[in-house]
Amino acid sequence: MALVKAETAQGFQSLPAMRQIGLMIGLAASVALGVAVVLWSQQPNYTLLYANLSSKDAGQVVDALQKSGIQFKVEESTGAVMVESSRLQHARMELAKDGLPEGNAMGFEMLQKDQGFGTSQFIETARYQRALEGELARTISTLRNVENARVHLAIPKRSVFLRDRSAPTASVMVDLYSGRSLDEEQISAIVHLVSSSVPHLTPENVTVVDQAGKLLSSGATDKGMAQTSTQFSYNRKLEATYADRIRQLLEPIVGSGRVKASVNADLDFTITERTQESFNPDLPALRSEQISKDTSSGGAQASGIPGALSNQPPENGQLAPPGQGGGGDQGASSSPRNSSSSSVRNYELDKTVSHTKLATGTVRRLSIAVVIDNKQEVDDNGEVVSKAWSADELTRFTTLVKEAVGFDAARGDTVNIINSSFIPPPEAEALPEPPLLQQPWVWNVGKQVLGALGVVLLIFGVLRPIMRSLAEKGVASGAQNALVPVAAGTGQAMVGEDQVSLSGAGAQQARLQGPAGGGYEQHLDTARNIVREDPKRVAQVVKNWVGEDG
């Protein structure tokens, strides 16, 4: 190994200065390239953490990642925050724990900012409205299916004149998660949330739009249709409740999943109000009484209109005998009497006034259909066979179902139970595994394999050929320095820089097999012959080399 190093160093020294500099630069570049390939193969794959982050949110996210010890990098071109693919979900959960990212919407914290001196009332009102919009957007974004939301409020200035007053309006734009949607109840909840947060804002003036431009709710909401939707939902819930009762009752008998029940409920949503007034004649009570009585009595007196007629005696008048009447006027036989009496009594009877509002959603008729699978039994051979239920068993099932749903024959309820063999459901297919190239560990292994291949190619394709070439040049240079052509007619050979006198056969062989003969083996044989023929001279040359180098 030391000999190879010495030969390589000797070969490197034999090169020209410019080639030595170029070779050193090439070797340095090769080593740097190898180090870069190794670092690249060990570097993990990064993926996008969040898209469209504002500068404020990106700064908060980077700070939170640094505190959590999660490796990340920021792209210089887009400013996107990238994290390791294997720790993407972990990083998102850590950020969600801290409430990040907050989003661009700002709420009432805008009011905490310092307001400059001389801020007008218009600016203050606009800032308050913007803060209210931000708070509403934040609240709507907390819904499960909503990723982001924006709220725009149009609040006109209140006027003291009723004719000039305008109602406020609101527009809501929701950005839903991919593959999700909002049902009618959730849309109505958003509408009432916004309308309840703004004074004098009615639900009819709130409009909700999704990110695709689809109108989810408009101000022209039909109240009748809204009521119909509520009634439909109640009807479906009632039918589902009856169907669940039937399944829970029959599944322990026939087996789980072997009962299918369907209920059709005809409901009456008519709103009826009734007022009734009743009297009880058995409990009279005297409320008021008025009595009037007139009585008059007296003797015969002159009556009539004064005049000649009143002074005339009555016709067929008779004089009473003297001594019978006791006096002139007192002798009259009788005197008239007048009497009148009236009574008014007012009685108060027991009266009851009742106002009744009949409940809506009453059941007018139930139609129930039930399908039962065949029963499973074990025959004499130990095999499971399917058999139909008997008529008596189906009758018992019908009785149970009637009791479970409150069957009423008077209103026309019907129950129909049949027995049929169920077709087994197809086996669920296994979800296809993602392709091999889409798995993150494949790319990590691939990068390491490519890095190892690059280092191997660099060593065996670049460095090793260069070292071999330098070693061969060092060996050739050493042989040329050790053996030189023998001078013609002098019988001397040059060994290094020393002159060794050769004679006889050795000199002749040195002239015949000099360096011009070529080849490492030939030079080696020549040196061996010289050592064999004249070892003293060779020893003297080596002694001179040692003395000069020492």
Order of alpha helices (4+ residues) and beta strands (2+ residues): alpha-alpha-beta-alpha-beta-beta-alpha-alpha-beta-beta-alpha-beta-beta-alpha-beta-beta-alpha-beta-beta-beta-beta-alpha-beta-alpha-alpha-beta-beta-alpha-alpha-alpha
